[in-house]
Amino acid sequence: MLDKSLEKVPLRNFYISEEQSVYLLSSSDAKKLKDWVSLCITQLQKLGYRQIELIGKGAYGFAFAGLDASEQHCVFKFSRVNLPQHIQDRLADEAYMLSQVKHSNVPAYITYQVVKKQGILMMQRAKGIDLEHYSLKHGRLPVRTIIDIACQLADLLKILRQHSKNGIESPIVHGDIKPSNLVIDEQTGKIALIDWGSAVFAQLDAQGRYISSNVMHLMSSDLQTSNARMGDIYFIGKEQRLGGLSSPRFDEQGVAGTLYALASAQSCRFGYKAIPARSLGLPMEFATMLDSMLSDDSYLQQQAGDYFLQHMPRLKNLVLPDLKLFDDKALLPVWVSPKHYELDTVVYSSRKSFLRETSEEQSIAYVDDVQLEKYYKNYLEGMGETEKAFIAAVGRLGRYPVVGGLVVHWQAGGIYIDSSLNLYDASLSDAFNIAVNNVVMLAQSITRIGTFKACLFNARNTIHLSRDNVRQPFIAPDNVSIPYHMAPVLSAEDASKQHSYFEDGRDPDEQLTLPDAIMDDIASLNLIRHTGCIIFEVSELNMKIHSYYRLLDNDAAQEFNSLLQGILHKVSLIIDLGVGGYMKLPFKDTRHFKHMPQETERYYPANPQQG
């Protein structure tokens, strides 16, 4: 896990979105996780619930689903017991805020109880799939679906604004509206807003006026300090991210980011300057409103937010048959396997420093985890909006069962992209193509000169080594090997292409120096036609070796395997700490794209029958 020195380093806007892949945890941490999950399931079974399953985990706790005695589908949230008590107490706060909301688009609160000092929040389970997974599965959502979701969210925001407590105005701010916190019933299209862990009572109303029934309270210092909790910075607005006083406007921004992400098949709000809503085939009125809600101009944001709440009931009546408005053929080569494999894809990307508008924050230099931006999203601070969107778009590729690599070269004459993308689920091909195209379009709108590279590997292949102290070398057991698989025999066309090439050279964003003996073996590997990557992630007591290798020359299998084993046997020579890796693409097949600051306007036709 992360180095102890991090505890001394203040990380601004710290936010953890999801738990690290279990395959990247050390064996002891993985065992602790499995034991803890088993304990939670056992506790729920003792309370009389059945068919318990883990459905989610994050920085603060776990979520399970199960059936109660009346066969009702329920969700149970547990806080992590190793967290400070004031953090564990947030689950009780969430229970209280959820109990205040009575709405058909919000799963009902059932109870909160403490069992052996362990808080458990119980609520109804929303029917369906969360919109982040739905988006990954389907890609860009149909216009009809987008409008229907927008209408339901507008209605819910109105209800939250109108909330009162003991007859006193007390608007509720959810604080973390995003696709993964919205569940859609695919049969009915009904959505449900879940995860109320960031919810608070608003300090300001929509007009920016203080909310209080007590004159003395208005004069207190409480109104100088925000009670807002940090939502996902991929979706929340600037005011919330910077710690402003909580307001219903926060949720308007969460809705805007969510609708934009679903309409564009992205996983964040940041791409709106390069790929504006008015380029996404939406009705002109709706697209203009959405672009205005995402604007940097706070006054325009608020005007558009008011328009959204007022006019969505009318926009719901638009006739919106499903039209094919885009050619979603992938702009980069994608090899789709005829077989389906279960992968746990992780993206390791480097050379991000040139994307920054300001120098890298010193605190981040201490962080060397391969899934950095999943944990410390403030690593994106200092980047422009489009640069953030590009990083997020590359990360979205890793949400698919895909392995390979990507190298983007920005030059004065355009963008040159080399890639090897291997998808192992044909049913996701259309959605994955859109994700690939978003990477390309966002790259086209970045005008800097530099290089970015990313490796996509299967975390299930990660090798874990450990040692008791830094004086001991890392030793790979004899029964461990770096895996690879044989590719089908190359076609005559592929076999005649220019030999595969090596992405080498010292990477400014990598901190690990490998010993010459390992570099010699990597250089020898380079002479064999293959594709893949190897990444070494070394901390004081643990080493992870991530890899993905696909051999393209069947006759070289013995030599290839021997070199991989040689690398593994020489890890005892590694004395440096940090992260470093090397990637090889199968052949030179560079794609060139022009610089394009912004995608052109494309609206849903005013008369779809003629469109």
C-alpha positions in Angstrom: 0.0 0.0 0.0 1.1 3.6 0.1 4.2 4.7 1.9 3.9 5.9 5.5 5.5 9.2 4.6 2.2 10.1 2.9 0.6 10.5 6.3 2.7 13.7 6.8 1.8 15.1 3.4 -1.4 17.1 3.1 -3.3 16.1 0.0 -5.7 18.8 -1.1 -9.2 17.6 -2.3 -8.4 14.1 -1.2 -11.0 11.7 -2.6 -11.0 7.9 -3.1 -13.5 6.7 -5.6 -13.1 3.0 -5.5 -11.2 0.2 -3.8 -8.0 -1.0 -5.5 -8.3 -4.3 -7.5 -7.9 -7.2 -5.1 -5.3 -8.6 -7.5 -3.1 -5.6 -6.7 -3.3 -6.1 -3.0 -0.6 -7.9 -1.1 -1.5 -11.4 0.1 -1.9 -10.2 3.7 -4.1 -7.3 2.7 -6.2 -9.5 0.3 -6.7 -12.0 3.2 -7.8 -9.2 5.5 -10.3 -8.0 2.9 -11.7 -11.5 2.3 -11.9 -12.2 6.1 -13.7 -8.9 6.6 -16.2 -9.6 3.9 -16.9 -13.0 5.4 -17.4 -11.5 8.8 -20.0 -9.0 7.4 -21.9 -11.7 5.6 -21.9 -13.9 8.8 -23.3 -11.0 10.8 -26.1 -10.4 8.3 -27.0 -14.0 8.2 -27.2 -14.1 12.0 -29.6 -11.2 11.8 -31.9 -13.3 9.5 -31.0 -12.1 6.1 -30.5 -14.4 3.1 -28.6 -14.5 -0.2 -26.0 -12.0 0.9 -23.6 -10.7 -1.7 -20.9 -8.0 -1.8 -22.0 -5.4 -4.3 -19.6 -2.5 -3.7 -16.6 -1.3 -1.7 -14.9 2.0 -1.3 -12.7 4.1 1.0 -15.1 4.2 3.9 -16.9 0.9 3.8 -18.7 -2.0 2.1 -22.1 -2.5 0.6 -23.9 -5.8 0.5 -27.3 -6.9 -0.9 -29.6 -9.5 0.4 -33.2 -10.5 1.1 -35.1 -9.9 4.4 -37.8 -12.2 5.8 -40.5 -10.7 3.5 -38.3 -11.3 0.4 -37.6 -7.6 0.1 -34.3 -6.7 -1.7 -32.2 -4.7 0.7 -28.8 -3.1 0.8 -26.6 -3.0 3.9 -23.7 -0.6 4.2 -20.9 -1.3 6.7 -18.2 1.3 7.7 -14.6 0.0 7.9 -13.8 -0.6 11.6 -10.2 0.4 11.1 -11.2 4.0 10.3 -11.2 6.8 13.0 -14.5 6.9 14.9 -15.5 10.3 13.5 -15.2 8.8 10.0 -17.2 5.7 11.0 -19.9 8.0 12.4 -20.5 9.4 8.9 -22.5 6.2 8.3 -25.0 7.3 11.0 -25.1 10.8 9.4 -25.8 9.2 6.0 -28.6 7.1 7.6 -30.2 10.3 9.0 -30.0 12.2 5.8 -31.5 9.3 3.8 -34.3 9.0 6.3 -35.2 12.7 5.5 -35.9 12.0 1.8 -39.2 10.5 0.7 -39.2 10.2 -3.1 -39.9 7.5 -5.6 -36.4 8.0 -7.2 -34.7 7.4 -3.8 -34.5 3.9 -2.3 -36.2 4.1 1.1 -34.4 4.1 4.4 -35.2 1.1 6.6 -33.0 1.2 9.7 -29.6 1.9 11.2 -28.2 -0.3 13.9 -25.0 -0.9 15.7 -23.9 -4.6 16.2 -20.7 -5.1 18.3 -19.6 -1.5 17.7 -20.2 -2.0 13.9 -22.6 0.4 12.3 -25.0 -1.0 9.6 -27.2 1.1 7.4 -30.1 -0.8 5.8 -32.2 0.5 2.9 -34.2 -0.7 0.0 -32.2 -1.9 -3.0 -32.7 0.1 -6.2 -33.7 -2.2 -9.1 -31.4 -2.3 -12.1 -27.8 -1.3 -13.1 -25.8 1.8 -12.2 -25.5 4.3 -15.1 -21.7 4.1 -15.2 -21.8 0.4 -15.9 -24.8 0.9 -18.2 -22.8 3.6 -20.1 -19.7 1.3 -20.4 -22.0 -1.4 -21.8 -23.9 0.7 -24.3 -21.6 3.7 -25.0 -23.3 6.9 -25.9 -26.8 6.8 -24.5 -29.8 7.4 -26.8 -31.2 10.9 -26.8 -34.6 9.7 -25.5 -32.9 8.0 -22.5 -30.8 11.2 -21.8 -33.9 13.4 -21.8 -35.9 10.9 -19.6 -33.1 10.8 -17.0 -32.8 14.6 -17.1 -36.5 14.9 -16.4 -36.4 12.6 -13.4 -33.4 14.4 -12.0 -35.0 17.8 -12.4 -38.1 16.6 -10.5 -35.9 15.2 -7.7 -33.8 18.4 -7.4 -37.0 20.4 -6.9 -38.1 18.1 -4.1 -34.8 18.3 -2.4 -34.9 22.1 -2.6 -38.4 22.2 -1.1 -37.5 20.0 1.9 -38.4 21.4 5.3 -37.7 20.2 8.9 -40.2 21.0 11.6 -41.8 23.5 9.2 -38.5 25.3 8.6 -36.9 25.5 5.2 -34.1 22.9 5.1 -33.0 22.1 1.5 -31.0 18.9 1.1 -27.9 18.7 -1.0 -26.9 15.2 -2.1 -23.4 16.3 -2.9 -22.3 13.4 -5.1 -24.5 13.0 -8.1 -22.7 11.0 -10.8 -23.5 8.0 -13.1 -22.3 5.4 -10.6 -24.7 6.8 -8.0 -27.7 6.5 -10.3 -29.3 3.1 -10.9 -31.6 2.6 -13.9 -34.3 0.0 -14.3 -33.7 -1.1 -17.9 -37.3 -2.3 -18.3 -39.0 1.0 -17.1 -36.3 3.6 -17.5 -36.8 4.7 -13.9 -33.7 5.9 -12.1 -32.8 5.9 -8.4 -30.3 8.1 -6.7 -28.2 6.2 -4.2 -25.2 6.8 -1.8 -26.2 9.7 0.4 -22.9 9.7 2.3 -22.1 13.3 1.1 -25.5 14.7 1.8 -26.0 17.7 4.0 -28.5 20.4 4.7 -27.8 23.4 2.5 -26.3 26.5 4.1 -27.3 28.7 1.2 -30.4 28.7 -0.9 -30.4 28.7 -4.7 -30.1 32.6 -4.7 -27.1 32.5 -2.4 -28.9 33.6 0.7 -28.1 32.2 4.1 -30.6 29.6 5.4 -31.3 29.8 9.1 -34.3 30.3 11.4 -32.1 31.7 14.2 -30.7 35.2 14.1 -27.8 34.2 16.5 -27.0 31.3 14.1 -26.7 33.7 11.2 -24.2 35.8 13.2 -22.1 32.8 14.2 -18.9 31.5 12.6 -20.7 28.4 11.4 -21.7 30.2 8.2 -18.0 31.0 7.4 -17.2 27.2 7.3 -18.7 24.9 4.7 -20.5 21.8 5.9 -20.2 20.3 2.3 -18.5 17.0 1.9 -16.3 16.3 -1.1 -18.1 14.5 -3.9 -16.4 12.9 -6.9 -14.3 15.7 -8.5 -14.8 14.1 -11.9 -18.4 15.4 -11.6 -18.9 18.1 -9.0 -18.6 21.8 -9.8 -15.9 24.2 -8.9 -17.6 25.8 -5.9 -18.0 22.5 -4.1 -14.5 21.4 -5.0 -13.1 24.6 -3.5 -15.0 24.2 -0.3 -17.8 26.8 -0.8 -20.9 26.9 1.5 -23.3 24.1 0.6 -26.0 25.1 -1.9 -28.6 23.3 -4.1 -26.5 24.6 -7.0 -24.0 21.9 -6.1 -26.4 19.2 -7.2 -27.2 21.1 -10.4 -23.5 20.8 -11.3 -23.5 17.1 -10.5 -26.5 16.6 -12.7 -24.9 18.6 -15.5 -21.7 16.6 -15.3 -23.6 13.4 -15.2 -25.8 14.1 -18.2 -22.8 15.3 -20.2 -20.9 12.1 -19.4 -23.8 9.9 -20.4 -24.4 11.8 -23.6 -20.7 11.6 -24.6 -19.8 8.2 -23.2 -17.1 9.7 -21.0 -16.4 9.2 -17.3 -16.1 12.8 -16.3 -17.3 16.4 -16.9 -14.0 17.8 -18.1 -14.3 17.2 -21.9 -17.0 19.8 -22.5 -14.6 22.3 -24.1 -13.3 19.9 -26.7 -16.4 17.9 -27.1 -19.2 20.3 -26.2 -22.8 19.1 -25.7 -23.8 20.9 -28.9 -21.6 18.3 -30.8 -23.3 15.3 -29.3 -26.5 15.0 -31.4 -28.8 16.4 -28.7 -31.8 18.7 -29.3 -30.4 22.2 -29.8 -32.3 23.7 -26.8 -31.1 20.9 -24.4 -27.5 21.0 -25.7 -27.3 24.8 -25.3 -28.7 24.5 -21.8 -26.2 21.7 -20.9 -23.2 23.7 -22.2 -24.4 26.7 -20.2 -24.7 24.6 -17.0 -21.1 23.4 -17.6 -19.8 26.9 -18.4 -17.0 28.6 -16.4 -19.4 31.6 -15.9 -21.2 31.1 -12.6 -24.0 33.5 -13.6 -24.6 31.6 -16.8 -24.5 28.3 -14.9 -27.2 29.5 -12.5 -29.4 30.8 -15.3 -29.1 27.5 -17.1 -29.8 25.6 -13.9 -33.0 27.6 -13.4 -33.9 26.9 -17.0 -33.3 23.2 -16.5 -35.6 22.9 -13.5 -38.3 25.0 -15.2 -38.3 23.5 -18.7 -37.5 19.8 -18.4 -41.2 18.9 -18.0 -41.8 20.5 -21.4 -38.7 18.9 -23.0 -39.9 15.5 -21.8 -42.6 15.7 -24.5 -40.2 15.9 -27.4 -40.6 13.1 -30.0 -37.1 11.5 -30.1 -36.9 8.3 -32.2 -33.5 6.6 -32.1 -31.5 7.9 -35.0 -27.9 6.9 -36.1 -26.2 10.3 -36.1 -22.6 9.1 -35.7 -20.2 6.8 -37.5 -18.7 5.0 -34.5 -16.1 3.0 -36.3 -13.0 3.0 -34.2 -10.4 5.6 -35.2 -7.6 3.3 -34.0 -7.1 -0.4 -34.7 -8.9 -2.6 -32.2 -8.3 -6.4 -32.3 -11.4 -8.2 -30.9 -10.9 -11.7 -29.6 -13.5 -14.3 -30.7 -13.2 -15.7 -27.1 -14.4 -14.0 -24.0 -11.9 -13.8 -21.1 -12.4 -12.4 -17.6 -9.7 -9.7 -17.1 -9.0 -7.2 -14.4 -7.6 -4.4 -16.5 -5.4 -1.7 -15.0 -4.0 1.3 -16.9 -0.6 2.5 -16.1 0.1 5.9 -17.8 3.1 8.1 -17.6 4.6 11.2 -19.2 1.7 13.3 -17.8 4.0 16.1 -16.7 3.8 17.9 -20.1 0.0 18.1 -19.8 0.2 20.4 -16.8 -0.4 24.1 -16.9 1.6 24.5 -13.6 4.4 22.7 -12.1 3.7 19.4 -10.4 2.7 19.6 -6.8 5.5 18.4 -4.5 3.1 16.3 -2.4 2.4 14.0 -5.4 6.1 13.1 -5.8 5.7 10.8 -2.8 2.9 8.8 -4.5 4.0 6.0 -6.7 1.0 3.7 -6.8 0.2 2.3 -10.2 -3.5 3.3 -9.9 -2.6 6.8 -8.7 -5.5 8.8 -10.2 -8.0 6.4 -8.8 -7.0 7.3 -5.3 -5.6 10.9 -5.5 -7.7 12.6 -8.0 -6.0 15.9 -7.1 -3.1 14.5 -9.1 -5.1 16.1 -11.9 -4.7 19.5 -10.4 -2.6 21.8 -12.5 -4.0 20.3 -15.7 -6.4 22.1 -18.1 -9.9 20.8 -18.4 -9.3 19.0 -21.6 -6.1 17.4 -20.4 -8.0 16.1 -17.4 -10.7 14.7 -19.7 -7.9 13.0 -21.8 -6.4 11.3 -18.8 -9.9 10.2 -17.7 -10.7 8.9 -21.2 -7.6 6.7 -21.2 -8.6 5.5 -17.8 -12.0 4.6 -19.1 -10.4 2.2 -21.6 -9.2 0.2 -18.6 -12.9 -0.4 -17.5 -13.1 -2.8 -20.4 -11.5 -6.3 -20.7 -8.6 -5.0 -22.8 -4.8 -5.3 -22.8 -2.2 -3.5 -24.9 -0.7 -0.1 -25.1 -1.1 3.5 -26.5 1.5 6.1 -27.4 0.4 9.6 -28.4 2.9 12.1 -29.9 1.8 15.7 -30.1 3.7 17.5 -32.8 3.3 20.8 -34.7 1.9 19.0 -37.7 -0.7 17.0 -35.8 -1.1 14.1 -33.5 0.5 10.7 -34.2 -0.9 7.7 -32.3 0.6 4.2 -32.1 -1.5 1.6 -30.4 -2.2 -2.0 -29.6 -5.6 -2.6 -28.2 -6.9 -6.1 -27.7 -10.5 -6.5 -26.5 -11.6 -9.7 -25.0 -15.4 -9.3 -25.1 -17.0 -8.9 -28.6 -20.3 -7.7 -27.1 -18.6 -4.5 -25.8 -17.0 -3.7 -29.2 -19.3 -0.8 -30.2 -19.1 0.9 -26.8 -15.3 0.4 -26.6 -14.9 2.0 -30.1 -16.6 5.1 -28.8 -14.3 5.2 -25.8 -11.3 4.9 -28.1 -12.7 7.7 -30.3 -13.1 10.0 -27.3 -9.4 9.5 -26.5 -8.5 10.5 -30.1 -10.9 13.6 -30.2 -9.6 14.8 -26.8 -6.0 14.4 -28.0 -6.8 16.4 -31.1 -7.9 19.4 -29.0 -4.6 19.4 -27.0 -2.1 21.7 -28.6 1.1 21.0 -26.6 4.2 19.3 -27.9 5.0 16.1 -26.1 4.4 12.4 -25.6 2.0 10.4 -23.6 2.1 6.6 -23.2 -0.1 4.1 -21.4 0.1 0.4 -20.8 -3.1 -1.7 -20.2 -2.4 -5.0 -18.4 -4.4 -7.7 -16.6 -3.9 -7.3 -12.8 -4.6 -11.0 -12.4 -1.2 -11.7 -13.8 0.6 -9.4 -11.3 3.4 -11.0 -9.4 3.8 -10.0 -5.7 7.1 -10.2 -3.9 7.9 -9.1 -0.4 10.8 -8.9 2.0 11.2 -8.3 5.7 13.6 -5.3 5.5 15.4 -3.2 2.9 18.7 -5.0 3.5 17.2 -8.2 2.0 16.9 -8.6 -1.7 13.6 -9.4 -3.4 13.6 -13.1 -4.4 11.2 -14.7 -6.9 10.1 -18.2 -5.9 10.9 -21.0 -8.3 7.3 -21.7 -9.1 6.5 -18.2 -10.2 6.8 -17.1 -13.9 5.9 -14.1 -16.0 2.9 -15.2 -18.1 2.5 -14.8 -21.8 0.4 -16.3 -24.5 0.9 -17.2 -28.1 -0.8 -15.1 -30.8 -2.4 -16.7 -33.8 -0.1 -17.1 -36.8 0.3 -13.7 -38.4 -1.3 -13.0 -41.8 0.9 -12.3 -44.7 0.0 -8.6 -44.5 0.9 -8.4 -40.8 4.0 -10.4 -41.1 5.3 -8.0 -43.8 4.8 -4.9 -41.7 7.7 -3.0 -40.3 9.1 -4.9 -37.3 7.6 -4.0 -33.9 9.3 -1.3 -32.0 10.3 -0.5 -28.4 9.0 2.4 -26.4 12.2 3.2 -24.6 14.1 6.2 -23.3 14.1 7.6 -19.8 10.5 8.6 -18.8 10.4 11.8 -16.8 7.4 10.5 -14.8 9.0 7.2 -13.8 11.2 7.1 -10.7 12.7 3.5 -10.9 16.1 2.8 -12.4 16.5 -0.9 -13.4 19.8 -2.7 -13.2 21.8 -3.2 -16.4 21.4 -7.0 -16.2 17.6 -6.7 -16.5 17.9 -4.0 -19.1 20.0 -6.4 -21.2 17.3 -9.0 -21.1 14.6 -6.4 -22.0 16.8 -5.3 -25.0 17.1 -9.0 -26.1 13.3 -9.4 -25.8 13.0 -6.4 -28.1 14.6 -8.4 -30.9 11.8 -11.0 -30.8 8.5 -10.0 -32.5 6.0 -9.6 -29.7 3.7 -7.1 -28.1 3.2 -6.2 -24.4 4.6 -4.4 -21.4 6.3 -5.0 -18.1 6.1 -2.6 -15.2 8.0 -2.8 -11.9 6.4 -1.1 -8.9 8.8 -1.2 -5.9 8.3 0.1 -2.4 10.5 -0.6 0.6 9.0 -4.0 1.5 6.9 -5.0 -1.5 7.4 -5.4 -5.3 4.7 -5.8 -7.9 5.6 -6.9 -11.4 2.8 -6.2 -13.8 2.9 -7.6 -17.3 1.1 -8.4 -20.5 2.9 -10.3 -23.2 1.7 -11.7 -26.5 4.3 -13.6 -28.6 4.0 -13.1 -32.3 6.7 -15.5 -33.4 5.9 -19.1 -32.4 9.4 -20.3 -33.3 10.9 -18.0 -30.6 8.9 -19.4 -27.7 11.8 -21.1 -25.9 14.1 -18.1 -26.1 11.2 -15.7 -25.2 10.3 -17.7 -22.1 14.0 -18.0 -21.1 14.4 -14.2 -21.2 11.3 -13.6 -19.1 12.5 -16.1 -16.5 15.9 -14.4 -16.6 14.3 -11.1 -15.8 12.4 -12.7 -12.9 15.5 -14.3 -11.4 17.4 -11.0 -11.5 14.9 -8.9 -9.5 17.2 -9.5 -6.6 19.5 -6.9 -8.2 16.8 -4.1 -8.0 17.8 -1.7 -5.2 16.0 1.4 -6.3 12.4 2.4 -5.3 9.6 3.7 -7.5 7.8 2.7 -10.7 9.2 2.0 -14.1 8.2 0.0 -17.2 8.7 -0.7 -20.8 6.2 -1.3 -23.6 6.5 -2.9 -27.0 3.9 -2.4 -29.8 3.5 -5.2 -32.4 4.4 -3.1 -35.5 4.6 0.4 -36.8 1.1 1.4 -37.7 1.0 5.1 -36.8 -2.3 6.9 -37.3 -2.2 10.7 -38.0 -4.8 13.2 -36.9 -5.1 16.9 -37.4 -5.3 19.3 -34.5 -8.9 20.2 -33.8 -9.6 22.5 -30.9 -13.3 21.6 -30.7 -15.7 19.2 -32.3 -18.2 20.7 -34.7 -21.8 21.3 -33.9 -24.2 18.4 -34.5 -27.7 18.5 -33.2 -30.6 16.1 -33.2 -32.7 17.1 -36.2 -35.7 19.4 -35.5 -37.8 17.1 -37.6 -36.6 13.5 -37.0 -38.9 12.1 -39.7 -36.9 14.1 -42.2 -33.6 13.8 -40.5 
